[in-house]
Amino acid sequence: MLVKNFRKPKIYGMHKWELEQLTYQIGKLFQLHRLRKGLSQFQIGNELDLSSNHIGRMERGKTNPTIGIISKLCNFLEIDLLVLFKKLDNKELQEIEKEIDDLQKKFKNQNKRKS
């Protein structure tokens, strides 16, 4: 049944995705949010019943996650699902990659102190 008064949304400048671009962007956004929360791939995997290797492959854009896994990760990391699918330009991706590098260094240093 169609919803009354439903209007088709206007789409301006729709971006056509290459699969590699989409999986890379989604992976980097998951990685960024995971690191911002100070969590390891192992911790995320345990919480969501996924292997840490699978989390790593997703973060590197080497696998195509299912909508179920995307939904689980978004809920766990508190990411609005729509954020993943907003096309980022090269500058935005570079800023994300730099923040990831900085957070990884910080994360590694914290773990060295715990040992």
GROMACS elastic network, one bead per residue, 0.5 to 0.9 nm:
[ bonds ]
;  ai    aj funct       b0    kb
    2     5     6  0.89230   500
    2     6     6  0.76932   500
    3     6     6  0.56734   500
    4     7     6  0.89055   500
    6     9     6  0.89863   500
    7    10     6  0.88868   500
   11    14     6  0.62216   500
   15    87     6  0.72085   500
   17    20     6  0.82561   500
   17    21     6  0.66132   500
   17    22     6  0.63433   500
   17    87     6  0.84413   500
   18    21     6  0.52851   500
   18    22     6  0.64264   500
   18    23     6  0.88432   500
   19    22     6  0.51716   500
   19    23     6  0.61727   500
   19    24     6  0.84600   500
   19    64     6  0.84888   500
   20    23     6  0.53331   500
   20    24     6  0.59887   500
   20    25     6  0.85274   500
   20    61     6  0.70739   500
   20    62     6  0.82913   500
   20    64     6  0.89423   500
   21    24     6  0.51916   500
   21    25     6  0.60864   500
   21    26     6  0.85739   500
   21    61     6  0.82801   500
   22    25     6  0.52298   500
   22    26     6  0.61102   500
   22    27     6  0.84475   500
   22    61     6  0.81614   500
   22    84     6  0.85513   500
   22    85     6  0.76088   500
   22    87     6  0.83102   500
   23    26     6  0.52041   500
   23    27     6  0.59800   500
   23    28     6  0.85859   500
   23    58     6  0.74209   500
   23    59     6  0.84362   500
   23    60     6  0.82858   500
   23    62     6  0.73915   500
   23    63     6  0.71505   500
   23    64     6  0.61712   500
   23    65     6  0.79544   500
   24    27     6  0.51187   500
   24    28     6  0.61669   500
   24    29     6  0.86362   500
   24    58     6  0.79784   500
   24    59     6  0.72753   500
   24    60     6  0.63500   500
   24    62     6  0.76263   500
   25    28     6  0.52009   500
   25    29     6  0.61852   500
   25    30     6  0.86323   500
   25    59     6  0.86762   500
   25    61     6  0.74355   500
   25    84     6  0.72859   500
   25    85     6  0.83622   500
   25    87     6  0.82387   500
   25    88     6  0.77970   500
   25    93     6  0.76688   500
   26    29     6  0.51975   500
   26    30     6  0.62142   500
   26    31     6  0.86134   500
   26    58     6  0.79610   500
   26    59     6  0.74705   500
   26    61     6  0.74479   500
   26    70     6  0.87849   500
   26    84     6  0.55223   500
   26    85     6  0.76005   500
   27    30     6  0.51609   500
   27    31     6  0.61310   500
   27    32     6  0.85794   500
   27    55     6  0.87369   500
   27    56     6  0.86096   500
   27    57     6  0.82127   500
   27    58     6  0.51697   500
   27    60     6  0.58398   500
   27    61     6  0.53049   500
   27    62     6  0.86435   500
   28    32     6  0.60130   500
   28    33     6  0.86234   500
   28    58     6  0.84869   500
   28    59     6  0.55125   500
   28    60     6  0.70003   500
   28    61     6  0.76870   500
   28    93     6  0.82836   500
   28    96     6  0.74152   500
   28    97     6  0.74018   500
   28   100     6  0.81956   500
   29    32     6  0.50637   500
   29    33     6  0.62415   500
   29    34     6  0.85115   500
   29    59     6  0.79108   500
   29    83     6  0.86892   500
   29    84     6  0.69423   500
   29    96     6  0.77257   500
   30    33     6  0.53280   500
   30    34     6  0.60551   500
   30    35     6  0.85961   500
   30    58     6  0.82995   500
   30    59     6  0.64162   500
   30    73     6  0.75574   500
   30    74     6  0.80326   500
   30    77     6  0.78671   500
   30    79     6  0.85051   500
   30    84     6  0.86232   500
   31    34     6  0.50937   500
   31    35     6  0.61133   500
   31    36     6  0.85039   500
   31    41     6  0.87664   500
   31    55     6  0.88488   500
   31    56     6  0.85959   500
   31    58     6  0.87594   500
   31    59     6  0.55707   500
   31    60     6  0.86085   500
   31   100     6  0.73117   500
   32    35     6  0.52922   500
   32    36     6  0.61081   500
   32    37     6  0.87337   500
   32    96     6  0.70344   500
   32    97     6  0.81762   500
   32    99     6  0.74451   500
   32   100     6  0.56296   500
   32   103     6  0.82042   500
   33    37     6  0.63415   500
   33    38     6  0.87172   500
   33    39     6  0.89889   500
   33    77     6  0.64532   500
   33    78     6  0.84545   500
   33    79     6  0.78424   500
   34    37     6  0.52846   500
   34    38     6  0.64155   500
   34    39     6  0.55173   500
   34    40     6  0.72354   500
   34    41     6  0.79457   500
   34    44     6  0.80256   500
   34    77     6  0.66651   500
   35    39     6  0.57688   500
   35    40     6  0.73604   500
   35   100     6  0.71907   500
   35   103     6  0.61599   500
   35   104     6  0.70937   500
   35   107     6  0.76423   500
   36    39     6  0.77601   500
   36   100     6  0.85873   500
   36   103     6  0.71214   500
   37    77     6  0.79487   500
   38   103     6  0.84543   500
   38   107     6  0.69114   500
   39    42     6  0.81277   500
   39    43     6  0.61852   500
   39    44     6  0.68927   500
   39   107     6  0.87117   500
   40    43     6  0.51618   500
   40    44     6  0.64378   500
   40    45     6  0.85653   500
   40    52     6  0.84813   500
   40   107     6  0.88271   500
   41    44     6  0.51887   500
   41    45     6  0.60254   500
   41    46     6  0.85983   500
   41    51     6  0.82855   500
   41    52     6  0.50400   500
   41    53     6  0.79116   500
   41    54     6  0.88860   500
   41    55     6  0.60435   500
   41    56     6  0.67904   500
   42    45     6  0.50404   500
   42    46     6  0.61654   500
   42    47     6  0.86847   500
   42    50     6  0.87457   500
   42    51     6  0.72431   500
   42    53     6  0.84016   500
   42    55     6  0.82516   500
   43    46     6  0.51789   500
   43    47     6  0.62749   500
   43    48     6  0.86969   500
   43    52     6  0.79542   500
   44    47     6  0.51856   500
   44    48     6  0.61539   500
   44    49     6  0.82030   500
   44    50     6  0.76992   500
   44    51     6  0.86508   500
   44    52     6  0.74415   500
   44    55     6  0.78030   500
   44    73     6  0.83976   500
   44    76     6  0.84534   500
   45    48     6  0.52745   500
   45    49     6  0.54647   500
   45    51     6  0.51050   500
   45    52     6  0.51700   500
   45    53     6  0.85931   500
   45    54     6  0.81547   500
   45    55     6  0.67977   500
   46    49     6  0.51934   500
   46    50     6  0.64610   500
   46    51     6  0.74126   500
   46    52     6  0.80299   500
   47    50     6  0.78577   500
   47    76     6  0.85397   500
   48    51     6  0.87750   500
   48    69     6  0.86058   500
   48    72     6  0.71291   500
   48    73     6  0.77790   500
   48    76     6  0.82322   500
   50    53     6  0.83594   500
   50    54     6  0.66699   500
   50    55     6  0.71864   500
   50    69     6  0.89504   500
   51    54     6  0.51672   500
   51    55     6  0.64979   500
   51    56     6  0.87215   500
   52    56     6  0.61607   500
   52    57     6  0.86621   500
   53    56     6  0.50128   500
   53    57     6  0.62078   500
   53    58     6  0.86555   500
   54    57     6  0.50919   500
   54    58     6  0.62289   500
   54    59     6  0.86251   500
   54    63     6  0.80997   500
   55    58     6  0.51653   500
   55    59     6  0.61928   500
   55    60     6  0.87198   500
   56    59     6  0.50683   500
   56    60     6  0.62391   500
   56    61     6  0.86132   500
   56    62     6  0.85654   500
   57    60     6  0.51707   500
   57    61     6  0.61810   500
   57    62     6  0.50314   500
   57    63     6  0.58230   500
   57    64     6  0.89780   500
   58    61     6  0.50006   500
   58    62     6  0.58746   500
   58    63     6  0.53804   500
   58    64     6  0.70388   500
   58    65     6  0.67643   500
   59    62     6  0.76560   500
   59    63     6  0.86504   500
   60    63     6  0.80550   500
   61    64     6  0.73820   500
   65    68     6  0.79954   500
   65    69     6  0.60732   500
   65    70     6  0.64007   500
   66    69     6  0.52716   500
   66    70     6  0.62383   500
   66    71     6  0.85557   500
   67    71     6  0.59728   500
   67    72     6  0.85570   500
   68    71     6  0.51272   500
   68    72     6  0.62326   500
   68    73     6  0.86953   500
   69    72     6  0.50203   500
   69    73     6  0.61168   500
   69    74     6  0.84622   500
   70    73     6  0.52379   500
   70    74     6  0.60492   500
   70    75     6  0.85698   500
   70    81     6  0.79944   500
   71    74     6  0.51186   500
   71    75     6  0.61237   500
   71    76     6  0.85405   500
   71    81     6  0.72291   500
   72    75     6  0.52527   500
   72    76     6  0.60838   500
   72    77     6  0.85047   500
   73    76     6  0.50822   500
   73    77     6  0.58477   500
   73    78     6  0.79737   500
   73    79     6  0.79739   500
   74    77     6  0.52750   500
   74    78     6  0.54771   500
   74    80     6  0.64957   500
   74    81     6  0.61625   500
   75    79     6  0.64822   500
   75    80     6  0.80060   500
   75    81     6  0.85167   500
   76    79     6  0.79253   500
   79    82     6  0.84006   500
   79    83     6  0.71613   500
   79    84     6  0.82150   500
   80    83     6  0.55392   500
   80    84     6  0.75813   500
   81    84     6  0.57597   500
   81    85     6  0.74604   500
   82    85     6  0.54634   500
   82    86     6  0.66273   500
   83    86     6  0.55129   500
   83    87     6  0.87636   500
   84    87     6  0.80154   500
   85    88     6  0.86553   500
   88    91     6  0.79890   500
   88    92     6  0.58067   500
   88    93     6  0.63248   500
   89    92     6  0.53878   500
   89    93     6  0.63487   500
   89    94     6  0.87287   500
   90    93     6  0.50825   500
   90    94     6  0.60768   500
   90    95     6  0.86250   500
   91    94     6  0.50751   500
   91    95     6  0.62497   500
   91    96     6  0.86885   500
   92    95     6  0.51275   500
   92    96     6  0.62896   500
   92    97     6  0.86747   500
   93    96     6  0.50295   500
   93    97     6  0.61260   500
   93    98     6  0.86063   500
   94    98     6  0.61308   500
   94    99     6  0.85959   500
   95    98     6  0.51052   500
   95    99     6  0.62069   500
   95   100     6  0.85709   500
   96    99     6  0.51216   500
   96   100     6  0.61084   500
   96   101     6  0.86573   500
   97   101     6  0.62268   500
   97   102     6  0.86961   500
   98   101     6  0.50811   500
   98   102     6  0.62579   500
   98   103     6  0.86025   500
   99   102     6  0.50606   500
   99   103     6  0.60554   500
   99   104     6  0.84838   500
  100   103     6  0.50761   500
  100   104     6  0.59876   500
  100   105     6  0.86079   500
  101   104     6  0.51301   500
  101   105     6  0.63114   500
  101   106     6  0.86938   500
  102   105     6  0.52831   500
  102   106     6  0.63084   500
  102   107     6  0.86223   500
  103   107     6  0.59325   500
  103   108     6  0.85155   500
  104   108     6  0.60626   500
  104   109     6  0.85266   500
  105   108     6  0.51880   500
  105   109     6  0.61821   500
  105   110     6  0.86637   500
  106   109     6  0.51510   500
  106   110     6  0.62330   500
  106   111     6  0.87254   500
  107   110     6  0.51837   500
  107   111     6  0.63267   500
  107   112     6  0.87686   500
  108   111     6  0.51414   500
  108   112     6  0.62372   500
  108   113     6  0.88242   500
  109   112     6  0.50969   500
  109   113     6  0.64389   500
  109   114     6  0.88658   500
  110   113     6  0.52965   500
  110   114     6  0.65070   500
  111   114     6  0.51024   500
  111   115     6  0.65791   500
  112   115     6  0.53923   500
